[in-house]
Structures are given as structure tokens and as C-alpha cells.
Amino acid sequence: MKKLVVSIIVAFVLWFVMFSPWTKDYVPFWTAMSVSAAILTTLAIVFYGHRLKQSIWWSWTDVGIGLLSAALLWGVFWLGNYFSTMLFPFAEAQIGGIYGMKSGQNPMVVGLLLLLLIGPAEEVFWRGYVQQRLGEKYSVVISMVVATAVYTLVHVSSFNFMLTMAAMVCGAFWGLMYCYRKNLLALIVSHAVWDVSVFILFPIS
């Protein structure tokens, strides 16, 4: 469990550097995000590789579930954007700030990073490593709730309420998926396709 705690602390530091108002202007976001994804994946493999190998296998059913769940989550965020911009006067500006991360970037490069590295890496680390490792000591519900809480909290340093709430929704969504579909393939497909859809192909804002 000490290795897990160390890994989570590393995630907090990486996310702080990428998102905090004191540091974010000094690092190129997509480079930092890609490096962070690689670091977290490496930690997961080094500390938990023996279990990760047992947690992912090819299945057309899980590919389909991943695609359908990505579409469902996009719909949830479309509704969330609609209602949040009605209820919160700051929502539109904060959502715009999230989309501003891709400003001036090649959309194809960003899309490929999201699809092939960032999305898969987050699932390997947060659900494949953090949630699964917690599940060895605690109940399914507790491990899912704690993993989701930590995934949410690493985004707090952004001081962007909408981004933090988006992380909470996504963490809970994929955390629940993992509870019912132990194959990480479904979550990797879901996360990667949702990332590309919401950021590049069908932006909500």
C-alpha cells in the first residue's frame, strides 16, 4: 500500500504543475500531460504489472461497451453543459478555459495523444492500479469511492470548479464501469474515445 500512496502523491504533484495558477504558465500543457501519463503508467506497471496483465484482454463485447459508454458520457456532459451554464454564471468561462488548452495546437496531434496515450494511461493508473489495488483491501464500493475522490482531488489545484466536477463525474462513471466490467479494455476504449470526441471531434462548448 505504501507504493500506492507514493504513486498518488506523484500524481498530485504532476497535476499541480500542469494545472495550478502558479505553475501552469511555465509548462507546455500537452507535453506535460503526455509526460505525466507516461510516468503514471510506468509506476503502475512497475508496482502492479503482475495484476494489470490479468486485468486486460481482447473482447469485441468490451470494445462495443467502451464505444457505447463514451457516447453516453458525451450525452451526460452535453446535458451538464446546458444546465450548468444556466445555473452558474462562471460556468461558461471555466469551460472555455478547459477548451482553451487546445488553442494553437494541431488538433490531429492532440487527438492522437488523447487516443493513444493520455486516455489509456489514465485508465491503467486510476482504475487498473489505484482502484484495483484499493479493492484488495477494501470493499468494491469503498475502493471505487476513494479512487474517484482522489481522481477528483488531483484536479482541485486548477481552481476550476467545472473541471473538478467533470473529473468527479468521469471518475465515478469509469469507476462504476470497472466494478461491473473488470476488463480494462472497455474503460480504455471509453476514456480514449470520449476524450477525442469531447475535445476534438464534437466539442460541447
C-alpha positions as CSV (number, residue, x, y, z in Angstrom):
1,M,0.0,0.0,0.0
2,K,3.0,2.4,0.5
3,K,3.8,2.2,-3.2
4,L,0.2,3.2,-4.0
5,V,0.4,6.2,-1.7
6,V,3.7,7.2,-3.3
7,S,2.2,6.9,-6.7
8,I,-0.8,9.0,-5.7
9,I,1.4,11.7,-4.3
10,V,3.3,11.7,-7.6
11,A,0.0,12.2,-9.4
12,F,-0.9,15.2,-7.1
13,V,2.5,16.8,-7.9
14,L,2.2,16.3,-11.6
15,W,-1.4,17.6,-11.8
16,F,-0.4,20.6,-9.6
17,V,2.4,21.5,-12.0
18,M,0.0,21.2,-15.0
19,F,-3.0,23.0,-13.6
20,S,-2.1,25.3,-10.7
21,P,-2.2,29.1,-11.5
22,W,1.3,29.3,-10.1
23,T,2.9,26.8,-12.4
24,K,0.8,26.2,-15.5
25,D,2.1,29.1,-17.5
26,Y,5.6,27.7,-17.3
27,V,5.0,24.3,-18.7
28,P,3.6,23.4,-22.2
29,F,0.3,21.6,-21.2
30,W,0.2,18.8,-23.7
31,T,3.8,17.9,-23.3
32,A,3.4,17.9,-19.5
33,M,0.2,15.9,-19.8
34,S,1.9,13.3,-22.1
35,V,4.9,13.0,-19.8
36,S,2.7,12.7,-16.7
37,A,0.7,10.0,-18.4
38,A,3.9,8.1,-19.2
39,I,5.2,8.5,-15.7
40,L,1.9,7.2,-14.1
41,T,1.7,4.3,-16.5
42,T,5.3,3.4,-15.7
43,L,4.6,3.5,-11.9
44,A,1.5,1.3,-12.4
45,I,3.5,-1.3,-14.4
46,V,6.5,-1.3,-12.1
47,F,4.4,-1.6,-8.9
48,Y,1.5,-3.6,-10.1
49,G,2.3,-5.0,-13.5
50,H,1.5,-8.6,-12.5
51,R,-2.1,-7.7,-11.8
52,L,-2.5,-5.3,-14.7
53,K,-1.7,-8.2,-17.1
54,Q,-4.7,-10.1,-15.7
55,S,-7.0,-7.1,-16.0
56,I,-7.0,-6.5,-19.7
57,W,-7.8,-8.9,-22.6
58,W,-9.3,-8.6,-26.1
59,S,-13.0,-8.7,-26.3
60,W,-15.3,-7.3,-29.0
61,T,-18.0,-7.1,-26.4
62,D,-15.9,-4.8,-24.3
63,V,-14.9,-2.7,-27.3
64,G,-18.6,-2.2,-28.0
65,I,-19.3,-1.4,-24.4
66,G,-16.5,1.1,-24.4
67,L,-17.8,2.9,-27.6
68,L,-21.4,3.0,-26.3
69,S,-20.3,4.2,-22.9
70,A,-18.2,7.0,-24.5
71,A,-21.3,8.1,-26.4
72,L,-23.4,8.0,-23.2
73,L,-20.9,10.0,-21.3
74,W,-20.7,12.6,-24.1
75,G,-24.5,13.0,-23.8
76,V,-24.2,13.4,-20.0
77,F,-21.7,16.2,-20.5
78,W,-23.9,17.8,-23.1
79,L,-26.7,18.0,-20.6
80,G,-24.3,19.1,-17.9
81,N,-23.1,21.9,-20.0
82,Y,-26.6,23.0,-20.9
83,F,-27.8,23.2,-17.3
84,S,-24.5,24.4,-15.7
85,T,-24.3,27.4,-18.0
86,M,-27.9,28.2,-17.0
87,L,-27.3,27.8,-13.2
88,F,-23.7,29.1,-12.7
89,P,-22.6,32.5,-14.2
90,F,-19.0,31.3,-14.1
91,A,-19.5,28.0,-15.9
92,E,-19.1,29.2,-19.5
93,A,-15.8,31.0,-18.8
94,Q,-14.4,28.0,-16.9
95,I,-15.5,25.5,-19.6
96,G,-13.9,27.9,-22.2
97,G,-10.7,27.8,-20.1
98,I,-10.7,24.0,-20.4
99,Y,-11.1,24.1,-24.2
100,G,-8.5,26.9,-24.3
101,M,-5.9,24.2,-23.5
102,K,-6.0,23.1,-27.2
103,S,-5.7,26.7,-28.5
104,G,-2.9,27.0,-31.0
105,Q,-2.3,23.2,-31.1
106,N,-2.5,20.8,-34.0
107,P,-5.9,19.1,-33.4
108,M,-4.6,15.9,-35.0
109,V,-1.6,15.7,-32.7
110,V,-3.8,16.4,-29.7
111,G,-6.3,13.8,-30.8
112,L,-3.7,11.2,-31.2
113,L,-2.2,11.9,-27.8
114,L,-5.6,11.6,-26.2
115,L,-6.5,8.4,-28.1
116,L,-3.2,6.5,-27.8
117,L,-1.5,7.8,-24.7
118,I,-3.4,10.0,-22.3
119,G,-6.8,8.3,-22.2
120,P,-5.4,4.8,-21.9
121,A,-2.8,5.8,-19.4
122,E,-5.3,7.4,-17.0
123,E,-7.4,4.2,-17.0
124,V,-4.4,2.0,-16.4
125,F,-3.4,4.1,-13.5
126,W,-6.6,5.2,-11.9
127,R,-8.8,2.2,-12.4
128,G,-6.3,-0.5,-13.2
129,Y,-3.9,0.3,-10.5
130,V,-5.4,2.7,-7.8
131,Q,-9.0,1.3,-7.7
132,Q,-8.0,-2.3,-8.2
133,R,-5.2,-2.1,-5.5
134,L,-7.6,-0.5,-3.1
135,G,-10.1,-3.3,-3.9
136,E,-7.7,-5.8,-2.5
137,K,-8.0,-4.3,1.0
138,Y,-11.4,-2.7,1.0
139,S,-14.9,-3.4,-0.5
140,V,-15.8,-2.7,-4.1
141,V,-17.9,0.3,-3.1
142,I,-15.2,1.9,-0.8
143,S,-12.4,1.3,-3.4
144,M,-14.5,2.9,-6.1
145,V,-15.5,5.9,-3.9
146,V,-11.9,6.5,-2.7
147,A,-10.4,6.2,-6.2
148,T,-13.0,8.6,-7.5
149,A,-12.4,11.0,-4.7
150,V,-8.6,11.0,-5.3
151,Y,-9.1,11.4,-9.0
152,T,-11.3,14.4,-8.3
153,L,-9.0,16.0,-5.8
154,V,-5.9,16.0,-8.0
155,H,-7.9,18.5,-10.2
156,V,-8.6,20.9,-7.3
157,S,-5.3,22.7,-7.8
158,S,-6.7,24.1,-11.1
159,F,-9.2,26.2,-9.1
160,N,-11.6,25.4,-11.9
161,F,-14.9,24.2,-10.4
162,M,-16.2,22.9,-13.8
163,L,-13.0,20.9,-14.4
164,T,-13.1,19.4,-10.9
165,M,-16.7,18.4,-11.2
166,A,-16.1,16.9,-14.7
167,A,-13.3,14.8,-13.1
168,M,-15.7,13.7,-10.4
169,V,-18.4,12.7,-12.9
170,C,-15.8,10.9,-15.1
171,G,-14.2,9.2,-12.2
172,A,-17.5,7.9,-10.9
173,F,-18.6,6.8,-14.3
174,W,-15.5,4.8,-15.2
175,G,-15.1,3.6,-11.6
176,L,-18.6,2.1,-11.8
177,M,-17.8,0.6,-15.1
178,Y,-14.8,-1.1,-13.6
179,C,-16.9,-2.5,-10.9
180,Y,-19.1,-4.3,-13.4
181,R,-16.6,-4.8,-16.3
182,K,-13.3,-6.0,-14.9
183,N,-11.7,-5.8,-18.3
184,L,-9.7,-2.6,-18.6
185,L,-10.2,-2.7,-22.4
186,A,-13.7,-1.4,-22.1
187,L,-12.6,1.6,-19.9
188,I,-9.6,2.4,-22.1
189,V,-11.8,2.5,-25.2
190,S,-14.4,4.5,-23.4
191,H,-11.9,7.1,-22.0
192,A,-9.9,7.4,-25.2
193,V,-12.9,7.8,-27.5
194,W,-14.6,10.2,-25.1
195,D,-11.5,12.4,-24.8
196,V,-11.2,12.7,-28.6
197,S,-14.9,13.2,-29.0
198,V,-15.4,15.9,-26.4
199,F,-12.1,17.8,-27.1
200,I,-11.6,17.4,-30.9
201,L,-14.5,15.8,-32.9
202,F,-17.6,17.0,-31.1
203,P,-16.7,19.8,-28.6
204,I,-19.6,20.6,-26.4
205,S,-18.7,24.3,-25.9
